[in-house]
């Protein structure tokens, strides 16, 4: 059962960002705020993968 918990949090994370962007698109004035929000969400996801790749490279350098 403990294995089910870690899998649930992952799917729960993606849903929040999408709903928050939908209401923002409704108002015309918020259209300007939409790009920053979407960029922040996408950048937050990329950094998580970037650090991991950089860490792997560092490990490879040490192995050399």
Secondary structure, 3 states (H helix, E strand, C coil): CHHHHHHHHHHHHHHHHHHHHHHHHHCCCCHHHHHHHHHHHHHHHHHHHHHHHHHHHHHHHHHC
